[in-house]
């Protein structure tokens, strides 16, 4: 099971490390290895959240997530995206941007760093909306019940998460403008850039998440209809294609997953510049890490880990909230990537430990009233 799920990740790791060694010797080998670990540690919460969505898809779309999805994740976000940042911010053509990335790494890093406020605002707002919609939603199982119960009640107010997100964005933009003014106003225009980028992130979330939610609501009805059509086609000796079995709901959930992965990758791409400004090594290291995140997502789905450890999804969403705030804070202040990674690991680790304790309590209380046991399991 492990080899089947992680086989491609192992293969890509071997090829990536060999390519790094041939490209720059043992130094490059070590840099790529460090970047791979960095990407995995920063994106573990991504895998948990992805698993919660992916388990609703059929086997075909799970394969698409691992094949087409990984091409988008590796080549799109880990290789093309940094070049696009430079091309847009420096008003260069794509070829010129690639040439700059390969020939003038210091200037390339400078341009990416200059574009960081826009990236952080977009990604931070997208992730913040995911967190806010989660904590304001009424759910049967609660991890931090003392916090989640009152927040769920507040969540009944229409558009509350959007209002809070916009307030946080406004504070972030004003904070950056204050910083620019204190430094002579050299970057005062970045305040409007932060505001516009954050709004773009919010709009992206609402469009993609709205479409995903719309079709997810119809998922059960569509699956039932497709199941009936499949049985009819099989009786006639004409099995339906895998694409037909997938349905619109799975397509939009796949689209949502890709945008979600893109938002998660912002911190990894930016954090990679703290280790190297070589675009080749960056793509190799982050690409290897992205493969493991993909494989881990599928492993969590197939093992039913989220069903066994019910608080993992809670911990991952709290990690998303922390990452969103960190991205917004980095508009003005630099935060070490180790801190970013550890926050996610600690929150997910705590939720896992709480899940284990819950399972032990339920096992010990077997035979008691299940409703009473479930209510008492909240911490």
C-alpha positions as a Markdown table, in Angstrom:
| # | Residue | x | y | z |
|---|---|---|---|---|
| 1 | Unk | 0.0 | 0.0 | 0.0 |
| 2 | Unk | 2.8 | 2.4 | 1.0 |
| 3 | Unk | 4.9 | 1.6 | -2.1 |
| 4 | Unk | 1.9 | 1.8 | -4.4 |
| 5 | Unk | 0.9 | 5.2 | -3.1 |
| 6 | Unk | 4.4 | 6.7 | -2.6 |
| 7 | Unk | 6.1 | 4.9 | -5.5 |
| 8 | Unk | 6.1 | 7.9 | -7.8 |
| 9 | Unk | 7.3 | 10.1 | -5.0 |
| 10 | Unk | 10.3 | 7.8 | -4.3 |
| 11 | Unk | 11.1 | 7.8 | -8.0 |
| 12 | Unk | 10.9 | 11.5 | -8.4 |
| 13 | Unk | 13.1 | 12.0 | -5.3 |
| 14 | Unk | 15.8 | 9.7 | -6.7 |
| 15 | Unk | 15.7 | 11.4 | -10.1 |
| 16 | Unk | 15.6 | 14.9 | -8.6 |
| 17 | Unk | 18.6 | 14.3 | -6.2 |
| 18 | Unk | 20.6 | 12.8 | -9.0 |
| 19 | Unk | 19.8 | 15.7 | -11.3 |
| 20 | Unk | 20.8 | 18.1 | -8.5 |
| 21 | Unk | 24.1 | 16.3 | -8.0 |
| 22 | Unk | 24.9 | 16.4 | -11.7 |
| 23 | Unk | 23.9 | 20.1 | -11.8 |
| 24 | Unk | 25.9 | 21.4 | -8.9 |
| 25 | Unk | 27.6 | 18.6 | -6.9 |
| 26 | Unk | 27.0 | 17.7 | -3.3 |
| 27 | Unk | 26.1 | 21.3 | -2.4 |
| 28 | Unk | 23.2 | 21.3 | -4.8 |
| 29 | Unk | 22.3 | 17.8 | -3.6 |
| 30 | Unk | 22.0 | 19.1 | 0.0 |
| 31 | Unk | 20.1 | 22.2 | -1.0 |
| 32 | Unk | 17.5 | 20.2 | -2.9 |
| 33 | Unk | 17.1 | 17.8 | 0.1 |
| 34 | Unk | 16.6 | 20.7 | 2.5 |
| 35 | Unk | 14.0 | 22.3 | 0.2 |
| 36 | Unk | 12.1 | 19.0 | -0.1 |
| 37 | Unk | 11.9 | 18.7 | 3.7 |
| 38 | Unk | 10.8 | 22.4 | 3.9 |
| 39 | Unk | 8.0 | 21.9 | 1.4 |
| 40 | Unk | 6.7 | 18.8 | 3.1 |
| 41 | Unk | 6.8 | 20.4 | 6.6 |
| 42 | Unk | 5.1 | 23.6 | 5.3 |
| 43 | Unk | 2.4 | 21.7 | 3.4 |
| 44 | Unk | 1.4 | 18.8 | 5.7 |
| 45 | Unk | -1.7 | 20.7 | 6.6 |
| 46 | Unk | -2.4 | 21.1 | 2.9 |
| 47 | Unk | -2.4 | 17.3 | 2.6 |
| 48 | Unk | -4.9 | 16.9 | 5.5 |
| 49 | Unk | -7.3 | 19.5 | 4.0 |
| 50 | Unk | -6.9 | 18.1 | 0.5 |
| 51 | Unk | -7.7 | 14.6 | 1.8 |
| 52 | Unk | -11.0 | 15.9 | 3.3 |
| 53 | Unk | -12.0 | 17.0 | -0.2 |
| 54 | Unk | -10.4 | 14.2 | -2.3 |
| 55 | Unk | -12.3 | 11.5 | -0.4 |
| 56 | Unk | -15.5 | 12.8 | -2.0 |
| 57 | Unk | -14.1 | 12.1 | -5.5 |
| 58 | Unk | -14.0 | 8.8 | -7.4 |
| 59 | Unk | -10.9 | 6.8 | -8.3 |
| 60 | Unk | -10.6 | 8.5 | -11.7 |
| 61 | Unk | -10.3 | 12.0 | -10.3 |
| 62 | Unk | -8.0 | 10.8 | -7.6 |
| 63 | Unk | -5.7 | 9.7 | -10.4 |
| 64 | Unk | -6.1 | 13.0 | -12.2 |
| 65 | Unk | -5.1 | 14.7 | -8.9 |
| 66 | Unk | -1.9 | 12.7 | -8.8 |
| 67 | Unk | -1.0 | 13.1 | -12.5 |
| 68 | Unk | -2.4 | 16.3 | -14.1 |
| 69 | Unk | -2.6 | 17.9 | -10.7 |
| 70 | Unk | 1.0 | 17.3 | -9.9 |
| 71 | Unk | 2.1 | 18.7 | -13.2 |
| 72 | Unk | 0.2 | 21.9 | -12.3 |
| 73 | Unk | 1.6 | 21.9 | -8.8 |
| 74 | Unk | 5.2 | 21.3 | -9.8 |
| 75 | Unk | 5.6 | 23.0 | -13.1 |
| 76 | Unk | 2.9 | 25.6 | -12.6 |
| 77 | Unk | 3.5 | 26.9 | -9.0 |
| 78 | Unk | 7.0 | 25.7 | -8.3 |
| 79 | Unk | 8.7 | 26.6 | -11.6 |
| 80 | Unk | 6.5 | 28.9 | -13.8 |
| 81 | Unk | 4.9 | 30.9 | -11.0 |
| 82 | Unk | 8.2 | 32.5 | -9.7 |
| 83 | Unk | 9.1 | 33.4 | -13.3 |
| 84 | Unk | 5.7 | 35.0 | -13.9 |
| 85 | Unk | 6.1 | 37.0 | -10.7 |
| 86 | Unk | 9.3 | 38.5 | -12.1 |
| 87 | Unk | 7.9 | 39.0 | -15.5 |
| 88 | Unk | 4.9 | 40.9 | -14.2 |
| 89 | Unk | 6.7 | 42.9 | -11.5 |
| 90 | Unk | 9.6 | 43.9 | -13.7 |
| 91 | Unk | 7.5 | 44.2 | -16.9 |
| 92 | Unk | 9.6 | 41.7 | -18.7 |
| 93 | Unk | 8.7 | 39.1 | -21.4 |
| 94 | Unk | 8.6 | 35.4 | -20.3 |
| 95 | Unk | 11.8 | 34.6 | -22.1 |
| 96 | Unk | 13.6 | 37.6 | -20.6 |
| 97 | Unk | 12.3 | 36.6 | -17.1 |
| 98 | Unk | 13.7 | 33.0 | -17.6 |
| 99 | Unk | 17.0 | 34.4 | -18.8 |
| 100 | Unk | 17.1 | 36.6 | -15.7 |
| 101 | Unk | 16.4 | 33.7 | -13.4 |
| 102 | Unk | 19.2 | 31.7 | -14.9 |
| 103 | Unk | 21.8 | 34.4 | -15.5 |
| 104 | Unk | 21.3 | 37.0 | -12.7 |
| 105 | Unk | 20.0 | 35.2 | -9.7 |
| 106 | Unk | 20.5 | 38.1 | -7.3 |
| 107 | Unk | 18.4 | 40.5 | -9.4 |
| 108 | Unk | 15.8 | 37.7 | -9.8 |
| 109 | Unk | 15.5 | 37.2 | -6.1 |
| 110 | Unk | 15.3 | 41.0 | -5.6 |
| 111 | Unk | 12.3 | 41.2 | -7.9 |
| 112 | Unk | 10.5 | 38.3 | -6.3 |
| 113 | Unk | 11.0 | 39.8 | -2.9 |
| 114 | Unk | 9.6 | 43.1 | -4.2 |
| 115 | Unk | 6.5 | 41.2 | -5.4 |
| 116 | Unk | 6.1 | 39.5 | -2.0 |
| 117 | Unk | 3.4 | 41.9 | -0.6 |
| 118 | Unk | 1.1 | 41.1 | -3.5 |
| 119 | Unk | 1.7 | 37.4 | -3.2 |
| 120 | Unk | 1.2 | 37.4 | 0.6 |
| 121 | Unk | -2.0 | 39.4 | 0.4 |
| 122 | Unk | -3.5 | 37.2 | -2.3 |
| 123 | Unk | -2.5 | 33.9 | -0.7 |
| 124 | Unk | -3.2 | 35.1 | 2.8 |
| 125 | Unk | -6.8 | 36.2 | 2.0 |
| 126 | Unk | -7.6 | 32.9 | 0.2 |
| 127 | Unk | -6.4 | 30.8 | 3.1 |
| 128 | Unk | -8.0 | 33.1 | 5.7 |
| 129 | Unk | -11.4 | 32.6 | 4.1 |
| 130 | Unk | -10.9 | 28.8 | 4.2 |
| 131 | Unk | -10.2 | 29.1 | 8.0 |
| 132 | Unk | -13.0 | 31.5 | 8.7 |
| 133 | Unk | -15.6 | 29.5 | 6.9 |
| 134 | Unk | -14.5 | 26.4 | 8.8 |
| 135 | Unk | -14.6 | 27.9 | 12.3 |
| 136 | Unk | -17.9 | 29.7 | 11.7 |
| 137 | Unk | -19.7 | 26.5 | 10.5 |
| 138 | Unk | -21.8 | 24.4 | 12.9 |
| 139 | Unk | -20.4 | 20.9 | 13.0 |
| 140 | Unk | -21.2 | 17.8 | 15.1 |
| 141 | Unk | -17.7 | 17.0 | 16.1 |
| 142 | Unk | -15.8 | 19.8 | 17.9 |
| 143 | Unk | -12.1 | 19.8 | 18.9 |
| 144 | Unk | -11.8 | 23.0 | 20.9 |
| 145 | Unk | -15.5 | 23.0 | 22.0 |
| 146 | Unk | -15.1 | 26.1 | 24.3 |
| 147 | Unk | -14.0 | 28.1 | 21.2 |
| 148 | Unk | -15.9 | 26.5 | 18.4 |
| 149 | Unk | -19.4 | 26.5 | 19.9 |
| 150 | Unk | -19.6 | 30.3 | 20.3 |
| 151 | Unk | -17.9 | 30.9 | 16.9 |
| 152 | Unk | -20.5 | 28.5 | 15.3 |
| 153 | Unk | -23.3 | 30.7 | 16.7 |
| 154 | Unk | -21.7 | 33.8 | 15.4 |
| 155 | Unk | -21.4 | 32.1 | 12.0 |
| 156 | Unk | -25.1 | 32.4 | 11.6 |
| 157 | Unk | -24.6 | 36.1 | 10.8 |
| 158 | Unk | -24.6 | 36.5 | 7.0 |
| 159 | Unk | -21.3 | 37.3 | 5.3 |
| 160 | Unk | -19.5 | 37.5 | 8.7 |
| 161 | Unk | -16.3 | 35.7 | 7.4 |
| 162 | Unk | -16.1 | 38.1 | 4.4 |
| 163 | Unk | -16.5 | 41.2 | 6.7 |
| 164 | Unk | -13.7 | 40.0 | 9.1 |
| 165 | Unk | -11.4 | 39.1 | 6.2 |
| 166 | Unk | -11.9 | 42.5 | 4.6 |
| 167 | Unk | -11.2 | 44.2 | 8.0 |
| 168 | Unk | -8.0 | 42.2 | 8.4 |
| 169 | Unk | -7.0 | 43.1 | 4.8 |
| 170 | Unk | -7.6 | 46.8 | 5.4 |
| 171 | Unk | -5.4 | 46.6 | 8.6 |
| 172 | Unk | -2.7 | 44.9 | 6.6 |
| 173 | Unk | -2.7 | 47.4 | 3.8 |
| 174 | Unk | -2.7 | 50.4 | 6.2 |
| 175 | Unk | 0.1 | 48.8 | 8.2 |
| 176 | Unk | 2.2 | 48.4 | 5.1 |
| 177 | Unk | 1.5 | 52.0 | 4.0 |
| 178 | Unk | 2.6 | 53.2 | 7.5 |
| 179 | Unk | 5.9 | 51.3 | 7.0 |
| 180 | Unk | 6.4 | 52.9 | 3.6 |
| 181 | Unk | 5.8 | 56.4 | 5.0 |
| 182 | Unk | 8.3 | 55.8 | 7.7 |
| 183 | Unk | 10.9 | 54.9 | 5.1 |
| 184 | Unk | 10.3 | 58.0 | 3.0 |
| 185 | Unk | 7.3 | 56.7 | 1.1 |
| 186 | Unk | 9.5 | 54.9 | -1.5 |
| 187 | Unk | 7.0 | 52.0 | -1.6 |
| 188 | Unk | 3.8 | 53.8 | -0.8 |
| 189 | Unk | 2.1 | 52.4 | -3.9 |
| 190 | Unk | 2.4 | 48.9 | -2.4 |
| 191 | Unk | -0.4 | 49.6 | 0.0 |
| 192 | Unk | -2.9 | 49.8 | -2.9 |
| 193 | Unk | -1.2 | 46.7 | -4.4 |
| 194 | Unk | -1.8 | 44.8 | -1.1 |
| 195 | Unk | -5.4 | 45.9 | -1.0 |
| 196 | Unk | -6.1 | 44.9 | -4.7 |
| 197 | Unk | -4.2 | 41.6 | -4.4 |
| 198 | Unk | -6.1 | 40.7 | -1.2 |
| 199 | Unk | -9.5 | 41.5 | -2.8 |
| 200 | Unk | -8.4 | 39.3 | -5.8 |
| 201 | Unk | -7.7 | 36.5 | -3.4 |
| 202 | Unk | -11.1 | 36.9 | -1.8 |
| 203 | Unk | -12.9 | 37.0 | -5.1 |
| 204 | Unk | -11.0 | 33.9 | -6.3 |
| 205 | Unk | -12.0 | 32.0 | -3.1 |
| 206 | Unk | -15.6 | 33.0 | -3.5 |
| 207 | Unk | -15.8 | 32.1 | -7.2 |
| 208 | Unk | -14.0 | 28.7 | -7.0 |
| 209 | Unk | -15.3 | 27.8 | -3.5 |
| 210 | Unk | -18.8 | 28.8 | -4.6 |
| 211 | Unk | -18.8 | 26.7 | -7.7 |
| 212 | Unk | -17.3 | 23.8 | -5.8 |
| 213 | Unk | -19.9 | 24.1 | -3.0 |
| 214 | Unk | -22.8 | 24.4 | -5.6 |
| 215 | Unk | -21.8 | 21.2 | -7.3 |
| 216 | Unk | -20.9 | 19.4 | -4.1 |
| 217 | Unk | -24.5 | 20.0 | -2.9 |
| 218 | Unk | -25.6 | 18.1 | -6.0 |
| 219 | Unk | -23.0 | 15.4 | -5.7 |
| 220 | Unk | -25.2 | 12.7 | -4.1 |
| 221 | Unk | -27.9 | 13.2 | -6.6 |
| 222 | Unk | -25.5 | 13.1 | -9.5 |
| 223 | Unk | -23.7 | 10.0 | -8.2 |
| 224 | Unk | -27.0 | 8.2 | -7.8 |
| 225 | Unk | -28.0 | 9.1 | -11.4 |
| 226 | Unk | -24.6 | 8.1 | -12.8 |
| 227 | Unk | -24.7 | 4.8 | -10.9 |
| 228 | Unk | -28.0 | 4.0 | -12.5 |
| 229 | Unk | -26.7 | 4.9 | -15.9 |
| 230 | Unk | -23.6 | 2.9 | -15.4 |
| 231 | Unk | -25.6 | -0.2 | -14.5 |
| 232 | Unk | -27.8 | 0.3 | -17.5 |
| 233 | Unk | -24.8 | 0.7 | -19.8 |
| 234 | Unk | -23.1 | -2.4 | -18.4 |
| 235 | Unk | -26.3 | -4.5 | -19.0 |
| 236 | Unk | -26.2 | -3.3 | -22.6 |
| 237 | Unk | -22.5 | -4.2 | -22.8 |
| 238 | Unk | -21.4 | -0.5 | -23.2 |
| 239 | Unk | -19.6 | 0.6 | -20.0 |
| 240 | Unk | -19.5 | 4.3 | -19.5 |
| 241 | Unk | -16.2 | 6.2 | -19.7 |
| 242 | Unk | -14.3 | 7.2 | -16.6 |
| 243 | Unk | -14.8 | 10.9 | -17.5 |
| 244 | Unk | -18.5 | 10.5 | -17.6 |
| 245 | Unk | -18.5 | 8.8 | -14.2 |
| 246 | Unk | -16.6 | 11.7 | -12.7 |
| 247 | Unk | -19.2 | 14.4 | -13.1 |
| 248 | Unk | -19.2 | 18.2 | -12.7 |
| 249 | Unk | -18.9 | 18.1 | -9.0 |
| 250 | Unk | -15.6 | 16.3 | -9.1 |
| 251 | Unk | -14.3 | 18.7 | -11.7 |
| 252 | Unk | -15.0 | 21.8 | -9.7 |
| 253 | Unk | -13.7 | 20.1 | -6.5 |
| 254 | Unk | -10.5 | 19.3 | -8.5 |
| 255 | Unk | -10.3 | 23.0 | -9.5 |
| 256 | Unk | -10.8 | 24.1 | -5.9 |
| 257 | Unk | -8.0 | 21.7 | -4.9 |
| 258 | Unk | -5.6 | 23.2 | -7.4 |
| 259 | Unk | -6.3 | 26.8 | -6.3 |
| 260 | Unk | -6.0 | 25.7 | -2.7 |
| 261 | Unk | -2.6 | 24.0 | -3.4 |
| 262 | Unk | -1.5 | 27.2 | -5.2 |
| 263 | Unk | -2.2 | 29.3 | -2.1 |
| 264 | Unk | -0.4 | 26.8 | 0.1 |
| 265 | Unk | 2.6 | 26.9 | -2.1 |
| 266 | Unk | 3.1 | 30.7 | -1.8 |
| 267 | Unk | 5.0 | 30.4 | 1.5 |
| 268 | Unk | 7.1 | 27.5 | 0.2 |
| 269 | Unk | 8.1 | 29.4 | -2.9 |
| 270 | Unk | 9.0 | 32.5 | -1.0 |
| 271 | Unk | 10.6 | 30.6 | 1.8 |
| 272 | Unk | 12.8 | 28.8 | -0.7 |
| 273 | Unk | 14.6 | 32.0 | -1.4 |
| 274 | Unk | 16.0 | 32.0 | 2.1 |
| 275 | Unk | 17.9 | 28.8 | 1.1 |
| 276 | Unk | 18.7 | 29.4 | -2.6 |
| 277 | Unk | 18.0 | 31.8 | -5.4 |
| 278 | Unk | 18.8 | 29.2 | -8.1 |
| 279 | Unk | 15.6 | 28.5 | -10.0 |
| 280 | Unk | 16.7 | 25.0 | -11.0 |
| 281 | Unk | 17.4 | 23.8 | -7.5 |
| 282 | Unk | 14.3 | 25.5 | -6.2 |
| 283 | Unk | 12.1 | 23.7 | -8.8 |
| 284 | Unk | 13.7 | 20.4 | -8.0 |
| 285 | Unk | 13.4 | 20.7 | -4.2 |
| 286 | Unk | 9.9 | 22.1 | -4.1 |
| 287 | Unk | 8.8 | 19.6 | -6.8 |
| 288 | Unk | 10.0 | 16.6 | -4.8 |
| 289 | Unk | 8.2 | 18.0 | -1.7 |
| 290 | Unk | 5.0 | 18.6 | -3.7 |
| 291 | Unk | 5.0 | 14.9 | -4.9 |
| 292 | Unk | 5.1 | 13.7 | -1.3 |
| 293 | Unk | 2.2 | 16.1 | -0.3 |
| 294 | Unk | 0.2 | 14.6 | -3.2 |
| 295 | Unk | 1.0 | 11.0 | -2.2 |
| 296 | Unk | 0.3 | 11.7 | 1.5 |
| 297 | Unk | -3.1 | 13.2 | 0.5 |
| 298 | Unk | -4.1 | 10.0 | -1.3 |
| 299 | Unk | -2.7 | 7.8 | 1.5 |
| 300 | Unk | -4.8 | 9.6 | 4.1 |
| 301 | Unk | -7.9 | 9.1 | 1.9 |
| 302 | Unk | -7.3 | 5.4 | 1.2 |
| 303 | Unk | -6.4 | 4.6 | 4.8 |
| 304 | Unk | -9.4 | 6.4 | 6.1 |
| 305 | Unk | -7.2 | 8.3 | 8.5 |
| 306 | Unk | -9.5 | 11.3 | 8.7 |
| 307 | Unk | -12.4 | 9.1 | 9.8 |
| 308 | Unk | -10.2 | 7.4 | 12.5 |
| 309 | Unk | -8.6 | 10.7 | 13.8 |
| 310 | Unk | -11.5 | 13.1 | 13.6 |
| 311 | Unk | -9.7 | 16.2 | 14.9 |
| 312 | Unk | -7.0 | 16.1 | 12.2 |
| 313 | Unk | -9.1 | 18.3 | 9.9 |
| 314 | Unk | -9.7 | 20.8 | 12.7 |
| 315 | Unk | -5.9 | 21.0 | 13.4 |
| 316 | Unk | -5.2 | 21.5 | 9.7 |
| 317 | Unk | -7.7 | 24.3 | 9.4 |
| 318 | Unk | -6.2 | 26.0 | 12.5 |
| 319 | Unk | -2.8 | 25.7 | 10.8 |
| 320 | Unk | -4.3 | 27.3 | 7.7 |
| 321 | Unk | -5.5 | 30.2 | 9.8 |
| 322 | Unk | -2.1 | 30.6 | 11.4 |
| 323 | Unk | -0.4 | 30.4 | 7.9 |
| 324 | Unk | -2.8 | 33.0 | 6.6 |
| 325 | Unk | -2.0 | 35.4 | 9.4 |
| 326 | Unk | 1.7 | 34.8 | 9.0 |
| 327 | Unk | 1.5 | 35.6 | 5.2 |
| 328 | Unk | -0.2 | 38.9 | 6.0 |
| 329 | Unk | 2.3 | 39.7 | 8.7 |
| 330 | Unk | 5.2 | 39.1 | 6.4 |
| 331 | Unk | 4.0 | 42.0 | 4.3 |
| 332 | Unk | 5.9 | 44.1 | 6.8 |
| 333 | Unk | 7.9 | 41.7 | 9.0 |
| 334 | Unk | 10.1 | 38.8 | 8.1 |
| 335 | Unk | 9.3 | 35.5 | 9.8 |
| 336 | Unk | 11.6 | 32.6 | 9.8 |
| 337 | Unk | 10.3 | 29.6 | 7.7 |
| 338 | Unk | 11.1 | 27.3 | 10.6 |
| 339 | Unk | 8.5 | 29.1 | 12.7 |
| 340 | Unk | 6.0 | 28.8 | 9.9 |
| 341 | Unk | 6.5 | 25.1 | 9.5 |
| 342 | Unk | 6.6 | 24.3 | 13.3 |
| 343 | Unk | 3.2 | 26.1 | 13.9 |
| 344 | Unk | 1.5 | 23.8 | 11.4 |
| 345 | Unk | 3.2 | 20.7 | 12.8 |
| 346 | Unk | 2.4 | 21.6 | 16.4 |
| 347 | Unk | -1.3 | 22.2 | 15.7 |
| 348 | Unk | -1.7 | 19.1 | 13.6 |
| 349 | Unk | 0.2 | 17.1 | 16.2 |
| 350 | Unk | -2.0 | 18.4 | 19.0 |
| 351 | Unk | -5.2 | 17.5 | 17.0 |
| 352 | Unk | -3.8 | 14.0 | 16.3 |
| 353 | Unk | -3.1 | 13.4 | 20.0 |
| 354 | Unk | -6.5 | 14.7 | 20.9 |
| 355 | Unk | -8.0 | 12.2 | 18.3 |
| 356 | Unk | -6.0 | 9.4 | 19.9 |
| 357 | Unk | -7.3 | 10.3 | 23.4 |
| 358 | Unk | -10.8 | 10.5 | 22.0 |
| 359 | Unk | -10.6 | 7.1 | 20.5 |
| 360 | Unk | -9.3 | 5.6 | 23.7 |
| 361 | Unk | -12.2 | 7.2 | 25.6 |
| 362 | Unk | -14.8 | 5.9 | 23.2 |
| 363 | Unk | -13.2 | 2.4 | 23.4 |
| 364 | Unk | -13.3 | 2.5 | 27.2 |
| 365 | Unk | -16.8 | 3.8 | 27.2 |
| 366 | Unk | -18.1 | 1.3 | 24.7 |
| 367 | Unk | -21.7 | 0.4 | 25.6 |
| 368 | Unk | -22.6 | 3.8 | 26.9 |
| 369 | Unk | -25.0 | 6.2 | 25.2 |
| 370 | Unk | -23.2 | 7.2 | 22.0 |
| 371 | Unk | -24.7 | 10.7 | 22.0 |
| 372 | Unk | -23.5 | 11.3 | 25.6 |
| 373 | Unk | -20.1 | 9.8 | 24.8 |
| 374 | Unk | -19.7 | 12.0 | 21.7 |
| 375 | Unk | -20.6 | 15.2 | 23.5 |
| 376 | Unk | -18.2 | 14.4 | 26.3 |
| 377 | Unk | -15.4 | 13.8 | 23.8 |
| 378 | Unk | -15.0 | 17.5 | 22.9 |
| 379 | Unk | -12.0 | 19.2 | 24.4 |
